Amino acid sequence: MPIEHLILGAAVLLLASVLASKASGRFGVPALLVFLVVGMLAGSDGPGGIDFDFPRAAQSMGIVALALILFSGGLDTRWRDVRPVLRPSLVMATAGVAVTAILVAWFSTAVLDLSFAEAMLLGSIVSSTDAAAVFGILRSKNLALPNRLRSLLELESGSNDPMAVFLTIGMIAVLSEPGFGLGGLSLLFVRQMAVGALAGFLMGKLAALAVNRLNLEYEGLYPAVTLSLALATYALTAVAGGNGFLAVYLAAIVMGNSDFIHKRSLIRFHDGLAWLMQITMFLTLGLQVFPSRLPAVTLAGLAIALFLMLVARPAAVFLLLSLGSLNLRERVLVSWVGLRGAAPIVLATFPLLAGVPQAGLMFHIVFFIVLTSALLQGTSIGFLANRLGLAEKSRHPHIDPLDLVSNGERDLIEIPIGRHSPAAGKRVLDLELPRNTLLLLVDRGGTYIIPRGGTAITAGDRVLVLTTKDRIQEVERALGA
C-alpha cells in the first residue's frame, strides 16, 4: 500500500476517534470504548477491512503508550494531595491487585477449561484499573469528588499497573519454565519493585535537574528532553530487571513535585501526548481483535466480567479498607470505580508472544471484559456518585487563566531591552506603558524576577508583558523594541 494511503488512513482514524469521543462524552460513554470500537470497525472483520494481526507490534505500541500515559499522570500528581491517602492507595495497588487476581482465577476455573495457573494468569491480566478512563468520565460529567477520595482513586489507578505486570510476568514464567515456583516469584517481586522504585526516584531527580541545567536555546526542545527521559526511564529499568512502569510513574511524581522551568507547558504537552497515546494504543489493539471470535467467549467473558465488578473488586476493597477512614458510601464507590482499560489488553499480548497455551482465548476474553467494564461501569460512575451523595455538579468548569490570554483580545509578548531602549535604567513605575498593560516577568540572564514598582529595568533584560491586541505597538515603542 502506498505510504500516502497509510498516512491518510491513520489521519482519518485519528480524527474519527476524536470526534466520536466528543459525542460520547454527552452520554457518559468512556473514550476508550469509542477508540476500541473504531479500531474494531476498521479491522479485518469490520467494514474497514484493514488486515492487522501483529501481536508484537500491538504490544510494543501498548508498552510505549502506557509508559507515557503513566508519566503524564505522575507528572500532574501533587504530593500534598496524595500523602493523606498514601497507605490505602498503596494497599489497594498491591494487595488489592493480588486479591482481585486470586478471586478471578478461582472463578475462571469454574467457567473455563483452564488450570488454576492459567486462570491465575487471566486474573493477573485483568487485575489493574485504568485512571485515565475513570477521570475522563468524571470530567466529562463535570463531577467533583471529595479531594481525599479523588486522590485515593487517582493514586491507586496510577500505581497498580506495576503489580499487575509483575503477576502477569510471574505466571507466564510459572507456565513456561519448569521448577519456577514461589521462590522464583518472590525473587522476581523483590527485584522488580526494588529496582523500579530506585530507578524511578533517581531518574525523577535527574529529569528535573536536566531540564533546569540544560539552558536550551529553543523552548520547543524541552518536551523532547522530558519525552526521551520518560522512555529512557522505562527502558533502562526494564533492562536492569526492574518494573519499568513503576519507575516511569515514580519518576514523574518526583519530577512533578520539583521546581523546573517551563513546568506548566511541559505538563500540558504530556497531557496532550497521553491522549494521543491512548487513541493510538486503543486503535491498534482494536485492530488486533477479531470481532467474529468474540461471540464464542461471550457467556464466559460476561460471567467473569460481572464477577470481577460485583464480587472480586468489592471484596478486595471491603477486605483491605475496612479498618481505614473511608465510610460505607465511599467504599461502595471505590468498589465500583474499578474500570478496566489499557493495561489489561496490553498485558494480554504477553501470553500470546510467549506461546502460552490458551493465550488466544485469554486475549479475547480480556478484550470482552474491558468492553463490558467500560460499558457498564463507565456509564454509571457519575450516576452512582450522585446517588451516594459523593459528587456535586460543578457549576463552573476549571479554566486555565493562561487559556484566556490569547483569546482575540489579550496577548503575551516578550520584548528584549536594548542599550538604547527608553526603558533601560528606569523603574517599572516610571515606564510610560499604555492602559490595560501589565509587566509580568523580567528575565535577567536566566534569573527570573517578578517586578515591583521599584524594580529597575536594565539593558539586556527580556520582559514579558500582558496587553491588549490594539496596544502591542504602543508597548513596543515604550520599551524600545
Residue pairs with C-beta under 8 A, 6 or more apart in sequence:
9 50
13 38
13 39
13 42
13 283
14 279
14 280
14 283
16 38
17 34
17 35
17 38
17 279
17 282
17 283
18 279
20 34
20 37
20 38
21 31
21 34
21 35
24 30
24 31
24 33
24 34
25 31
25 140
26 140
27 379
28 137
28 140
28 141
28 378
28 379
28 380
28 381
28 382
28 383
29 374
29 375
29 378
29 379
30 133
30 136
30 137
30 339
30 341
30 374
30 378
30 379
31 133
31 136
31 278
32 130
32 132
32 133
32 136
32 278
32 282
32 341
32 342
32 370
32 374
33 371
33 374
33 375
33 378
35 278
35 279
35 282
35 283
35 286
36 282
36 285
36 286
36 289
36 367
36 370
36 371
36 374
37 286
38 283
38 286
39 282
39 283
39 284
39 285
39 286
39 287
39 289
40 46
40 286
40 287
40 289
40 291
41 47
41 48
41 286
42 48
42 50
42 283
42 286
42 287
43 49
43 50
43 52
43 286
43 287
43 288
43 289
43 290
43 291
44 50
44 51
44 52
44 53
44 287
44 290
45 290
45 291
45 292
46 291
50 287
52 284
52 287
52 288
53 288
54 288
55 288
55 349
55 352
55 353
56 349
56 353
57 284
58 284
58 285
58 287
58 288
58 349
59 346
59 349
59 350
59 352
59 353
61 280
61 281
61 284
62 281
62 284
62 285
62 342
62 345
62 346
62 349
63 234
63 346
64 231
64 277
65 277
65 278
65 280
65 281
65 342
66 161
66 245
66 277
66 281
66 342
66 343
66 346
67 230
67 231
67 234
67 244
67 245
67 248
68 227
68 230
68 231
68 270
68 273
68 274
68 277
69 132
69 274
69 277
69 278
69 342
70 158
70 161
70 245
70 248
70 249
70 252
71 230
71 233
71 248
71 249
71 251
71 252
71 270
71 274
72 252
72 267
72 270
72 271
72 273
72 274
73 131
73 132
73 154
73 158
73 249
73 252
73 274
74 158
74 248
74 249
74 250
74 251
74 252
74 253
74 255
74 256
75 252
75 253
75 255
75 256
75 266
75 267
75 270
76 256
76 267
76 271
77 154
77 155
77 158
77 252
77 253
77 256
77 257
78 256
78 257
79 253
79 257
81 147
81 151
82 89
82 151
82 154
82 155
84 148
84 151
85 148
85 151
85 152
85 155
86 155
87 324
88 152
88 156
88 320
88 321
88 324
88 326
89 151
89 152
89 155
89 156
89 159
90 155
90 159
91 320
91 321
92 152
92 156
92 160
92 316
92 317
92 320
92 321
92 334
93 155
93 156
93 159
93 160
93 162
93 163
94 160
94 163
95 316
95 320
96 156
96 160
96 316
96 317
96 320
97 127
97 128
97 160
97 163
97 164
97 167
98 127
98 163
98 167
99 312
99 315
99 316
99 319
99 320
100 123
100 126
100 127
100 308
100 312
100 313
100 316
101 120
101 123
101 124
101 126
101 127
101 164
101 167
102 120
102 123
103 123
103 307
103 311
103 312
103 315
103 316
104 119
104 122
104 123
104 126
104 127
104 304
104 307
104 308
104 312
105 116
105 119
105 120
105 122
105 123
105 124
106 116
106 119
107 303
107 304
107 307
107 311
107 312
108 114
108 119
108 122
108 123
108 304
109 115
109 116
109 119
111 299
111 300
111 303
111 304
112 119
112 122
112 300
112 361
112 365
114 122
114 358
117 171
117 174
117 175
118 175
118 356
118 357
118 358
118 362
120 167
120 171
121 168
121 171
121 172
121 175
121 351
121 356
121 362
122 304
122 362
122 365
122 366
124 164
124 167
124 168
124 170
124 171
124 347
125 164
125 168
125 344
125 347
125 348
125 350
125 351
125 362
125 366
126 304
126 308
126 340
126 344
126 366
126 369
126 370
127 160
127 163
127 164
127 167
128 160
128 161
128 163
128 164
128 340
128 343
128 344
129 156
129 157
129 160
129 337
129 338
129 339
129 340
129 341
130 157
130 339
130 340
130 341
130 342
130 343
131 153
131 154
131 157
131 158
132 274
132 278
132 341
132 342
133 339
133 341
133 342
133 374
133 378
134 153
134 157
134 337
134 339
134 381
135 153
135 154
137 339
137 378
137 381
137 382
138 145
138 381
138 382
138 385
138 391
141 382
142 393
142 394
142 397
143 382
143 385
143 386
143 391
143 392
143 393
143 394
144 150
144 391
144 392
144 394
145 153
145 385
145 390
145 391
146 390
149 326
149 330
149 333
149 334
149 390
152 326
152 334
153 334
153 337
158 249
159 246
159 249
161 245
161 249
161 343
162 192
162 193
162 196
162 243
162 245
162 246
162 249
164 343
164 344
164 347
165 192
165 243
165 245
165 343
165 347
166 188
166 189
166 192
166 193
166 243
168 347
168 350
168 351
169 188
169 192
169 350
170 184
170 185
170 188
170 189
172 350
172 351
172 354
172 356
173 180
173 184
173 185
173 188
174 180
174 181
174 184
174 185
175 356
175 357
176 354
176 355
176 356
177 184
191 241
191 242
192 241
192 242
192 243
192 246
193 242
193 243
193 246
194 242
195 237
195 240
195 241
195 242
195 243
195 247
196 237
196 242
196 243
196 244
196 245
196 246
196 247
196 250
197 246
197 247
197 250
198 242
199 233
199 236
199 237
199 240
199 242
199 247
199 251
200 233
200 237
200 246
200 247
200 248
200 249
200 250
200 251
200 254
201 250
201 251
201 254
203 229
203 232
203 233
203 236
203 247
203 251
204 250
204 251
204 252
204 253
204 254
204 255
204 258
205 254
205 255
205 258
206 229
207 226
207 229
207 230
207 233
207 251
207 254
207 255
208 254
208 255
208 258
208 259
208 260
210 225
210 229
211 222
211 225
211 226
211 260
211 261
211 262
211 266
212 259
212 260
212 261
214 222
214 225
215 446
216 222
216 225
219 262
219 265
222 261
222 262
222 265
222 266
223 265
223 266
223 269
223 270
226 255
226 266
226 269
226 270
227 270
227 273
229 251
230 248
230 251
230 252
230 270
233 244
233 247
233 248
233 251
234 244
234 245
234 247
234 248
235 244
237 243
237 244
237 246
237 247
237 248
238 244
256 267
260 266
264 402
278 342
281 342
281 346
282 342
282 345
285 345
285 346
285 367
288 349
289 363
289 364
289 367
290 364
293 364
294 301
294 364
294 367
294 368
296 364
297 361
297 364
297 365
297 368
298 368
300 365
301 364
301 365
301 368
301 369
301 372
302 368
302 372
304 365
304 369
305 368
305 369
305 372
305 373
305 376
306 372
308 338
308 340
308 369
308 373
309 336
309 338
309 373
309 376
309 377
313 335
313 336
313 338
314 332
314 335
314 336
317 331
317 334
317 335
318 331
318 335
321 331
321 334
322 331
326 334
329 388
329 389
329 390
330 390
332 384
332 388
333 384
333 385
333 388
333 390
336 377
336 380
336 381
336 384
337 377
337 381
338 373
338 377
339 373
339 374
339 377
339 378
339 381
340 369
340 370
340 373
340 374
341 370
341 373
341 374
344 366
344 369
344 370
345 366
345 367
345 370
347 366
348 362
348 363
348 366
348 367
349 363
351 358
351 359
351 362
351 363
352 359
352 360
352 363
356 362
382 391
385 391
386 392
404 410
405 411
405 412
405 466
406 412
408 469
409 468
409 469
410 466
410 467
410 468
410 469
411 466
411 467
411 468
411 469
411 472
412 440
412 464
412 465
412 466
413 464
413 465
413 467
413 472
413 475
413 476
414 462
414 463
414 464
414 465
415 462
415 463
415 465
415 475
415 476
415 479
415 481
416 461
416 462
416 481
417 423
417 424
417 457
417 458
417 459
417 460
417 461
417 462
417 463
417 479
417 480
418 424
418 459
418 480
419 459
420 480
421 459
421 479
421 480
421 481
422 432
422 478
422 479
422 480
423 431
423 457
423 463
423 478
423 479
423 480
424 457
424 458
424 459
424 480
425 456
425 457
425 458
425 459
426 456
426 457
427 453
427 454
427 455
427 456
427 457
428 439
428 451
428 452
428 453
428 454
428 455
428 457
429 453
429 454
431 439
431 457
431 478
431 479
432 478
433 439
433 465
433 475
433 478
434 467
434 471
434 474
434 475
434 478
435 471
436 467
436 468
436 471
437 465
437 466
437 467
437 468
437 471
437 475
438 465
438 466
438 467
439 451
439 463
439 464
439 465
440 450
440 451
440 464
440 465
440 466
441 448
441 449
441 450
441 451
441 463
441 464
442 448
442 449
442 450
442 451
442 455
442 457
442 461
442 462
442 463
442 464
443 449
443 461
443 462
443 463
443 464
444 458
444 460
444 461
445 460
449 455
451 463
457 463
463 479
465 475
465 479
467 475
